[in-house]
Amino acid sequence: MGSLRQKKDSDRMATWVLNDETKINSYGFRLLNAGLDLERFKENPMMLAMHKDWDLNSVIGRWTNIRIEGNLLLADDEFDMEDPEAKKIAGKAARGFLKACSLGFLFLQENFIKAIDGVFDLVKSEAYEASVVVVGSNANAARLYASPGVLMNSDQIKLCIADLKKATLSVDTKQKPNSNKMEKFTLSGAALSVLLTTGLNNQDDAGAVNSSIAKLGADLKQAQDDLALAKTSIQTMKDAQLALAKKNATDLVDSAITAGKLTVDKKEQFVNLALNDFDLAISILGNMPGKQGLSVTGGNPHGHSDDPKDLEAFTKLPVSKQLAFKESNPEGYQSLFAK
């Protein structure tokens, strides 16, 4: 079933919806555009009145710009305005008294697939013609052909659909060994997409679906455990890094206090500074003067009792104390390397 969609310009040309694949037609199935062969139709795009393909007088025009846009099969009308009857029908369409159109296409039972929502989809077909019709919701809303040039009447179509439903029902209710009744259920499109990732290949098999769901549950539990372990590991690393940073900052500030560059009451302030920017703390403390004192080692006039006596002792000091010693006692630092 189709309909007049919109006017295109002032010369009465308009766009019609020949098929909406989301809509169920009067026979109870949907026609999918993706599997619709339009080659023959585009070569001979007949516009008929009421599907009367045996009557030359029923040819009232032709379809142009035949295309698929989203879920819709669209075409523009071009009425034969030299034909009085066609001109009359064009006028009724232009004035809004005729709004329905109908696609004539090939109908083969083997090309049906039952969708997840239980509706049958015709996934492969061929378009022959499209007609302007009086009432779009009646049996003529779609014209079906059993083979090229062989029309099907309403009773034949209904019988084919009934046989198709009966055959599907027989498969759905087929009993399995050691089972009194087969479970019947319908999966949503989103649920089916998820289950397909687990390897599900038969959505009508309750056992297969349950196995897929169980696998998803196990995978989810494993993923949650892995995430918890990763979070614990990351926190442990963060704690270790923070502890090391606090130790280095404290060692740096303690060295500055020992060197007489800071008083103890400034310790917390400079430890926080070092935690936020260690390099800046080293730079500031390095430029601060230290206390002067008498050397207890002959070659170190500014030395203290805890200053390194030789290069080996110096290399054993933490980096922060090495830097502090170099800044507070440059002469003593140079003397270590002169020995």
C-alpha positions as CSV (number, residue, x, y, z in Angstrom):
1,M,0.0,0.0,0.0
2,G,1.3,3.4,-0.9
3,S,0.2,7.0,-0.9
4,L,0.6,10.5,-2.4
5,R,3.5,12.0,-0.5
6,Q,4.0,15.6,-1.6
7,K,3.6,18.1,-4.4
8,K,7.0,18.8,-6.2
9,D,6.1,21.8,-8.3
10,S,3.4,23.7,-10.0
11,D,3.0,21.4,-13.0
12,R,1.2,18.8,-10.9
13,M,4.3,16.5,-10.5
14,A,4.3,14.9,-7.1
15,T,6.2,12.2,-5.2
16,W,4.3,9.0,-4.2
17,V,5.3,6.3,-1.6
18,L,5.1,3.0,-3.5
19,N,6.2,1.0,-0.5
20,D,6.9,1.6,3.2
21,E,8.8,-1.5,4.4
22,T,7.9,-0.8,8.0
23,K,4.2,-1.2,7.3
24,I,2.2,-4.5,7.2
25,N,0.1,-4.7,4.0
26,S,-3.5,-5.9,3.8
27,Y,-2.3,-9.5,3.4
28,G,-0.4,-9.4,6.7
29,F,3.3,-9.2,5.6
30,R,6.0,-6.6,4.9
31,L,7.8,-6.1,1.6
32,L,11.5,-5.2,2.2
33,N,13.0,-2.7,-0.2
34,A,16.6,-4.1,0.1
35,G,15.6,-7.3,-1.7
36,L,13.3,-5.6,-4.3
37,D,14.6,-5.9,-7.9
38,L,13.7,-2.6,-9.7
39,E,15.5,-3.1,-12.9
40,R,12.6,-4.2,-15.1
41,F,10.3,-1.6,-13.5
42,K,12.7,1.2,-14.2
43,E,13.0,0.1,-17.8
44,N,9.2,0.1,-18.2
45,P,7.8,2.2,-15.3
46,M,4.1,1.8,-16.0
47,M,1.6,3.8,-14.1
48,L,-1.7,1.9,-14.3
49,A,-5.2,2.6,-13.0
50,M,-6.3,-0.1,-10.5
51,H,-3.6,-2.7,-11.7
52,K,-5.4,-3.4,-15.0
53,D,-2.3,-4.5,-16.8
54,W,-4.4,-6.3,-19.5
55,D,-6.1,-3.1,-20.5
56,L,-4.1,-0.6,-22.6
57,N,-6.5,2.2,-21.6
58,S,-5.5,1.7,-18.0
59,V,-2.0,3.1,-18.7
60,I,-2.3,6.6,-17.4
61,G,1.3,7.7,-17.2
62,R,4.7,6.6,-16.1
63,W,6.8,6.8,-12.9
64,T,10.1,8.8,-12.8
65,N,12.9,9.2,-10.4
66,I,12.3,5.8,-8.8
67,R,14.5,5.5,-5.7
68,I,14.8,4.2,-2.2
69,E,15.1,6.7,0.7
70,G,15.4,5.1,4.1
71,N,12.4,2.8,4.6
72,L,10.5,4.2,1.6
73,L,10.3,3.3,-2.1
74,L,9.5,6.6,-3.8
75,A,8.7,7.7,-7.3
76,D,7.4,10.8,-9.0
77,D,4.3,10.8,-11.2
78,E,4.1,11.8,-14.9
79,F,0.5,11.6,-16.0
80,D,-0.3,11.3,-19.8
81,M,-2.0,14.6,-20.1
82,E,-2.9,13.9,-23.8
83,D,-5.2,11.1,-22.5
84,P,-8.5,12.5,-21.3
85,E,-9.0,9.7,-18.7
86,A,-5.4,10.1,-17.4
87,K,-5.8,13.8,-17.3
88,K,-9.0,13.4,-15.3
89,I,-7.2,11.1,-12.8
90,A,-4.3,13.5,-12.6
91,G,-6.7,16.3,-11.7
92,K,-8.3,14.2,-8.9
93,A,-4.8,13.4,-7.5
94,A,-3.7,17.1,-7.7
95,R,-6.9,18.2,-5.9
96,G,-6.4,15.5,-3.2
97,F,-9.3,13.3,-4.1
98,L,-7.0,10.4,-5.1
99,K,-4.2,9.7,-2.6
100,A,-3.5,5.9,-2.7
101,C,-1.2,3.9,-4.9
102,S,-0.2,0.3,-5.0
103,L,2.9,-1.7,-6.1
104,G,2.6,-4.8,-8.2
105,F,5.4,-7.3,-7.5
106,L,6.5,-10.9,-7.7
107,F,5.3,-13.2,-4.8
108,L,7.2,-16.4,-4.0
109,Q,6.5,-18.3,-0.8
110,E,10.2,-19.4,-0.4
111,N,11.3,-15.8,-0.1
112,F,9.5,-15.2,3.2
113,I,11.3,-15.0,6.5
114,K,9.6,-14.7,9.9
115,A,10.8,-11.6,11.7
116,I,11.5,-11.4,15.4
117,D,8.1,-9.7,16.0
118,G,6.3,-12.7,14.4
119,V,5.5,-10.9,11.1
120,F,6.5,-12.4,7.8
121,D,8.9,-10.3,5.7
122,L,9.2,-10.8,1.9
123,V,13.0,-10.4,1.6
124,K,13.3,-10.9,-2.2
125,S,10.9,-9.8,-4.9
126,E,10.7,-8.0,-8.3
127,A,8.6,-4.9,-9.0
128,Y,6.5,-4.9,-12.2
129,E,4.2,-1.9,-12.1
130,A,2.6,0.6,-9.8
131,S,-1.0,1.8,-9.9
132,V,-3.1,4.6,-8.7
133,V,-5.9,3.0,-6.8
134,V,-9.2,4.2,-5.2
135,V,-9.0,2.6,-1.7
136,G,-5.5,1.9,-0.4
137,S,-6.5,-0.4,2.4
138,N,-8.5,-3.0,0.4
139,A,-7.2,-6.2,-1.2
140,N,-5.9,-4.2,-4.2
141,A,-3.4,-2.4,-1.9
142,A,-0.8,-4.7,-3.3
143,R,-0.9,-6.6,-6.6
144,L,0.9,-9.9,-6.4
145,Y,2.3,-12.0,-9.3
146,A,3.0,-15.8,-9.0
147,S,5.4,-15.5,-11.9
148,P,6.1,-12.8,-14.6
149,G,2.8,-11.9,-16.2
150,V,0.7,-14.3,-14.0
151,L,-1.5,-12.5,-11.5
152,M,-2.7,-14.1,-8.3
153,N,-6.2,-13.5,-7.0
154,S,-7.0,-12.7,-3.4
155,D,-8.0,-16.3,-2.5
156,Q,-4.7,-17.7,-3.9
157,I,-2.7,-15.2,-1.9
158,K,-4.5,-15.9,1.3
159,L,-4.1,-19.6,0.8
160,C,-0.3,-19.2,0.4
161,I,0.0,-17.0,3.5
162,A,-2.1,-19.5,5.5
163,D,0.1,-22.4,4.3
164,L,3.2,-20.4,5.3
165,K,1.9,-19.7,8.8
166,K,0.8,-23.3,9.2
167,A,4.2,-24.6,8.2
168,T,6.0,-22.2,10.6
169,L,3.6,-23.1,13.4
170,S,4.4,-26.8,12.8
171,V,8.1,-26.1,13.2
172,D,7.6,-23.9,16.2
173,T,5.6,-26.4,18.1
174,K,7.7,-29.4,17.2
175,Q,8.4,-31.5,20.3
176,K,11.9,-32.3,21.3
177,P,12.9,-35.7,22.8
178,N,12.0,-36.0,26.5
179,S,10.0,-32.9,26.4
180,N,6.2,-32.4,26.5
181,K,6.1,-28.9,25.2
182,M,8.6,-26.6,23.5
183,E,9.1,-23.2,25.0
184,K,7.9,-20.4,22.8
185,F,9.3,-16.9,23.2
186,T,10.3,-13.8,21.2
187,L,13.5,-11.9,21.5
188,S,13.7,-8.2,20.9
189,G,16.1,-7.0,18.3
190,A,18.5,-5.5,20.9
191,A,18.5,-8.8,22.9
192,L,19.1,-10.9,19.8
193,S,22.1,-8.6,18.8
194,V,23.7,-9.2,22.2
195,L,23.1,-12.9,22.2
196,L,24.5,-13.3,18.7
197,T,27.9,-12.2,20.0
198,T,28.0,-15.3,22.2
199,G,27.6,-17.6,19.2
200,L,23.8,-18.1,19.3
201,N,22.7,-19.5,15.9
202,N,19.1,-20.5,16.7
203,Q,16.9,-18.0,18.5
204,D,14.0,-20.5,18.6
205,D,16.0,-23.0,20.6
206,A,15.3,-22.4,24.3
207,G,18.3,-24.4,25.4
208,A,20.6,-22.4,23.1
209,V,19.2,-19.1,24.3
210,N,19.6,-20.1,28.0
211,S,23.2,-21.2,27.4
212,S,24.0,-17.9,25.7
213,I,22.4,-16.0,28.6
214,A,24.4,-18.1,31.1
215,K,27.6,-17.4,29.1
216,L,26.8,-13.7,29.2
217,G,26.3,-13.9,33.0
218,A,29.7,-15.7,33.5
219,D,31.4,-13.2,31.2
220,L,29.9,-10.3,33.1
221,K,31.0,-11.8,36.5
222,Q,34.5,-12.3,35.2
223,A,34.6,-8.8,33.8
224,Q,33.5,-7.4,37.2
225,D,36.2,-9.4,39.0
226,D,38.8,-8.2,36.6
227,L,37.7,-4.6,37.1
228,A,37.8,-4.9,40.9
229,L,41.3,-6.4,40.7
230,A,42.5,-3.7,38.3
231,K,41.1,-1.0,40.6
232,T,42.9,-2.6,43.6
233,S,46.2,-2.7,41.7
234,I,45.9,0.9,40.5
235,Q,45.1,2.0,44.1
236,T,48.1,0.1,45.4
237,M,50.4,1.7,42.8
238,K,49.0,5.1,43.7
239,D,49.6,4.6,47.4
240,A,53.2,3.4,46.7
241,Q,53.8,6.4,44.5
242,L,52.4,8.8,47.1
243,A,54.5,7.2,49.9
244,L,57.6,7.6,47.8
245,A,56.8,11.2,47.0
246,K,56.2,12.0,50.7
247,K,59.5,10.3,51.6
248,N,61.5,12.3,49.0
249,A,59.8,15.5,50.0
250,T,60.5,14.9,53.7
251,D,64.1,14.0,53.0
252,L,64.6,17.1,50.9
253,V,63.1,19.4,53.6
254,D,65.0,17.7,56.4
255,S,68.2,18.2,54.5
256,A,67.4,21.9,54.2
257,I,66.7,22.2,57.9
258,T,69.9,20.4,58.7
259,A,71.8,22.8,56.4
260,G,70.3,25.7,58.3
261,K,68.2,26.9,55.3
262,L,64.9,26.3,57.1
263,T,63.6,26.3,60.6
264,V,61.5,23.4,61.8
265,D,58.3,25.4,61.8
266,K,58.5,25.7,58.0
267,K,58.8,22.0,57.4
268,E,55.2,21.2,56.7
269,Q,54.9,24.1,54.3
270,F,57.9,23.0,52.2
271,V,57.0,19.3,52.3
272,N,53.6,20.3,50.7
273,L,55.4,22.4,48.2
274,A,57.7,19.5,47.3
275,L,54.7,17.1,46.9
276,N,53.1,19.5,44.4
277,D,56.3,20.5,42.5
278,F,59.5,18.7,43.6
279,D,61.7,20.5,41.1
280,L,60.5,23.9,42.2
281,A,61.1,23.0,45.9
282,I,64.7,21.9,45.0
283,S,65.3,25.2,43.1
284,I,64.0,27.4,46.0
285,L,65.9,25.5,48.7
286,G,69.0,25.5,46.5
287,N,69.0,29.3,46.3
288,M,68.5,29.7,50.0
289,P,71.7,30.4,52.1
290,G,72.6,27.9,54.8
291,K,74.2,28.4,58.2
292,Q,78.0,28.9,58.4
293,G,80.1,26.9,60.8
294,L,83.7,25.7,61.4
295,S,84.9,22.8,59.5
296,V,85.7,19.6,61.4
297,T,87.5,18.3,58.4
298,G,90.7,20.0,57.3
299,G,89.6,20.5,53.7
300,N,86.0,21.5,54.4
301,P,85.7,24.9,56.1
302,H,81.8,24.9,56.0
303,G,81.4,21.3,56.9
304,H,79.2,19.6,59.6
305,S,79.8,16.5,61.5
306,D,77.3,14.6,59.3
307,D,78.7,15.8,56.0
308,P,80.3,13.0,53.8
309,K,84.0,12.5,54.4
310,D,84.7,11.0,51.0
311,L,83.1,10.3,47.6
312,E,82.0,6.8,48.7
313,A,80.0,8.2,51.6
314,F,78.6,10.9,49.3
315,T,77.2,8.4,46.8
316,K,75.5,6.5,49.6
317,L,73.4,9.6,50.5
318,P,69.8,10.1,49.1
319,V,69.7,12.4,46.1
320,S,67.9,15.1,48.2
321,K,70.9,15.1,50.7
322,Q,73.4,15.1,47.9
323,L,71.8,18.2,46.4
324,A,71.5,19.9,49.8
325,F,75.2,19.2,50.5
326,K,76.2,20.5,47.0
327,E,74.3,23.8,47.6
328,S,75.2,24.4,51.2
329,N,78.9,23.4,51.0
330,P,80.2,23.8,47.4
331,E,83.8,23.8,48.5
332,G,83.3,20.5,50.4
333,Y,81.5,19.1,47.4
334,Q,84.4,20.0,45.1
335,S,86.9,18.6,47.5
336,L,85.2,15.1,47.3
337,F,86.0,14.9,43.6
338,A,89.5,16.3,44.0
339,K,90.7,13.4,46.2
